[in-house]
Amino acid sequence: QVQLVESGGGLVQAGGSLRLSCAASERTFSSYTMGWFRQAPGKEREFVATSSWSGGITYYADSVKGRFTISRDNAKNTLYLQMNSLKPEDTAVYYCAASSRAYSGIKIPGGYDYWGQGTQVTVSS
């Protein structure tokens, strides 16, 4: 059982930046594909970014490509999401997730086994 705890959310003006963190309890964190998803009110949970176990392979949603960067520090069992040039449409609850599947390009929520509780990101215009 992997426990994931997100932090770093908050209120920021459009054009600003935030860095989300996701701390994992599992010492085998480095064996998991990790992803970030988000869910805005009244909308389905959507894919944001994913990272292979090493961090060497990453995928991004088109809506965040060039603005967001996913990274991980396996020594610290921590996943990050650096978010720059934030827009009001980025407002959502952001979740980190862990997948035991080897393929690192999993972009659907059903492909992940463990989820954090989420952290709210609000971007004002």
C-alpha positions as CSV (number, residue, x, y, z in Angstrom):
1,Q,0.0,0.0,0.0
2,V,1.5,3.3,-1.1
3,Q,0.4,6.5,0.7
4,L,0.7,9.7,-1.2
5,V,0.5,13.2,0.2
6,E,0.4,16.3,-2.0
7,S,1.3,19.8,-0.9
8,G,2.2,23.1,-2.4
9,G,-1.2,24.2,-3.7
10,G,-2.6,27.6,-3.1
11,L,-3.9,30.8,-4.7
12,V,-1.8,32.5,-7.3
13,Q,-2.4,35.2,-9.9
14,A,-2.4,34.4,-13.6
15,G,1.1,34.2,-15.0
16,G,2.5,33.1,-11.6
17,S,4.1,29.8,-10.6
18,L,3.6,27.1,-8.1
19,R,5.5,23.9,-7.3
20,L,3.5,20.9,-6.1
21,S,5.1,18.1,-4.2
22,C,3.9,14.5,-3.6
23,A,5.5,12.6,-0.8
24,A,5.3,8.8,-1.0
25,S,5.5,6.4,2.0
26,E,6.8,3.5,0.0
27,R,10.5,2.8,-0.1
28,T,9.9,1.2,-3.5
29,F,8.7,4.6,-4.9
30,S,11.4,4.4,-7.6
31,S,9.7,1.3,-9.1
32,Y,6.4,3.2,-9.8
33,T,5.3,5.2,-12.8
34,M,4.0,8.4,-11.3
35,G,1.5,10.8,-12.6
36,W,-0.3,14.1,-12.0
37,F,-4.0,14.6,-12.7
38,R,-6.4,17.4,-12.0
39,Q,-10.1,17.8,-11.5
40,A,-12.0,21.1,-11.9
41,P,-15.6,21.4,-10.4
42,G,-18.1,19.7,-12.6
43,K,-15.5,18.1,-14.8
44,E,-13.9,14.7,-15.0
45,R,-10.4,14.0,-13.7
46,E,-7.9,14.7,-16.4
47,F,-4.4,13.8,-17.2
48,V,-1.7,16.4,-16.6
49,A,1.7,14.7,-16.7
50,T,3.4,11.4,-16.1
51,S,7.0,10.2,-15.3
52,S,8.7,6.9,-15.8
53,W,10.4,5.3,-12.7
54,S,13.7,7.0,-13.5
55,G,12.2,10.3,-14.5
56,G,13.8,9.9,-17.9
57,I,10.6,9.6,-19.8
58,T,7.8,12.1,-19.4
59,Y,4.5,12.9,-21.0
60,Y,2.3,16.0,-20.8
61,A,-1.2,17.0,-21.7
62,D,-1.2,19.4,-24.6
63,S,-2.8,22.1,-22.4
64,V,0.2,22.2,-20.1
65,K,3.1,21.4,-22.4
66,G,5.8,24.0,-22.2
67,R,4.5,25.4,-18.9
68,F,4.5,22.5,-16.5
69,T,7.4,20.2,-15.6
70,I,7.2,16.9,-13.9
71,S,10.2,15.6,-12.0
72,R,11.0,13.1,-9.2
73,D,13.6,12.6,-6.6
74,N,13.7,8.9,-5.9
75,A,16.1,9.3,-3.0
76,K,13.5,11.4,-1.2
77,N,10.5,9.4,-2.4
78,T,9.0,12.6,-3.8
79,L,7.3,13.7,-7.0
80,Y,7.1,17.3,-8.2
81,L,5.1,19.4,-10.6
82,Q,6.6,22.8,-11.4
83,M,3.8,25.0,-12.9
84,N,4.7,28.2,-14.6
85,S,2.7,30.7,-16.6
86,L,-0.5,29.6,-14.8
87,K,-3.8,30.4,-16.3
88,P,-7.3,30.6,-14.7
89,E,-8.2,27.4,-16.5
90,D,-5.5,25.6,-14.6
91,T,-7.7,26.0,-11.5
92,A,-8.5,22.5,-10.1
93,V,-7.7,20.0,-7.4
94,Y,-4.4,18.4,-8.3
95,Y,-3.8,14.7,-7.5
96,C,-0.7,12.6,-7.7
97,A,-1.0,8.9,-8.5
98,A,1.2,5.8,-8.6
99,S,1.1,3.0,-11.1
100,S,2.7,-0.4,-10.8
101,R,2.6,-0.8,-14.6
102,A,5.8,-0.6,-16.4
103,Y,4.6,1.6,-19.2
104,S,5.2,5.2,-18.4
105,G,2.6,6.8,-20.8
106,I,-0.5,6.0,-18.8
107,K,-2.9,8.9,-19.3
108,I,-6.1,7.5,-17.8
109,P,-7.0,7.4,-14.1
110,G,-7.9,3.7,-14.3
111,G,-4.2,2.9,-15.0
112,Y,-3.1,4.1,-11.5
113,D,-3.3,2.1,-8.3
114,Y,-2.8,4.7,-5.6
115,W,-3.9,8.3,-5.2
116,G,-3.2,11.2,-2.9
117,Q,-5.9,13.3,-1.3
118,G,-5.4,16.2,-3.7
119,T,-4.3,19.8,-3.3
120,Q,-6.2,22.8,-4.5
121,V,-4.7,25.2,-7.0
122,T,-6.6,28.4,-7.7
123,V,-5.5,30.8,-10.4
124,S,-7.1,34.2,-10.3
125,S,-7.4,36.4,-13.4
